[in-house]
């Protein structure tokens, strides 16, 4: 969830979040969170084939 990921800009992310700890910049920020279930469905298809999705 977004609380674990941290703010998109790692400079603004809370201590201990993934982006604060691992991100190099806004563009290289280690994680991605979709803004809506519909967007997530499109993005998942972009990165994964149907055989890679379990559940």
WOTASUL-V884165 format. One record per pair of residues at least 6 apart in sequence whose C-alpha atoms are under 7 Angstrom apart, sorted by the first residue. I is the first residue (numbers start at 0). J is the second residue. D is the distance in Angstrom with one decimal. If there is no record, write none. Layout:
i: [I,I]
j: [J,J]
d: [D,D]
This chain:
i: [3,3,4,4,4,4,5,5,5,5,5,5,6,7,8,8,9,9,9,9,9,10,12,12,13,18,18,21,22,22,33]
j: [16,17,16,17,18,30,12,13,16,17,18,19,12,25,24,25,18,19,22,24,25,19,18,19,19,28,29,29,28,29,39]
d: [5.3,6.4,5.5,5.0,5.9,6.8,4.8,6.1,5.1,6.4,5.6,6.9,4.5,6.0,6.7,4.9,5.2,4.9,6.1,6.3,6.6,6.9,6.5,5.3,6.4,5.7,6.4,6.4,4.1,5.4,5.2]
